[in-house]
C-alpha cells in the first residue's frame, strides 16, 4: 500500500513538473512573439497554445480560393502585360487542402 502511494506521488510530481514546463514555455513564447499585447490577450493566446499541447483543440487550417489566388498572383508574372491569367483557385485550394490532410 505504501509503495503504491509513493508511486502515485512520484507520478503526480512528474506530471506537475511537465505541466509547469509547458506553461512556462507558452508564456515565454507569447511574451517574445507578442510583447505589445495586453495581458488578457497574451493569456488567451497562451491558453490556446496549451489547449493544442493537450490535444483539446484540433489544429485545422484550411486555405480558400482567395488566399490561393493572392499567393499565386503575388508570385507570378506574365510576359504579356495585357494577358489575363486564368487561375483555377478553388480547385487549387481543394488540392492543397487534400494534400495537407493526407498526413492526418
Secondary structure, DSSP 8 states (H G I E B T S, - for coil): -HHHHHHHHHHHHHHHHHHHHHHHHHHHHHHHH-TTS-HHHHHHHHHHHHHHHHT-S-------HHHHHHHHHHT---SSTT------HHHHHHHHHHHHHTT-
